[in-house]
């Protein structure tokens, strides 16, 4: 099995887990900048898995939409903001 297939399978399993098991940030909000790729994307997805309401920000809207959509699918409480932290 390739790395891509393993990651895809892993992501699918994480989405199916109940929110009650991941609630360190339940009832809290987070703003993640540069969430279109790399560390920012990983942080945004982790916060959403932990139950946080999320604002995903990036200058490159096309890069950040997939992350925003995935986080919204996990929590149902995610918005996208076009902009950066500079």
Beta strands, then each sheet from edge to edge (+ up, - down):
strand 1: 29-33
strand 2: 53-58
strand 3: 78-82
sheet 1: 1+ 2+ 3+
end
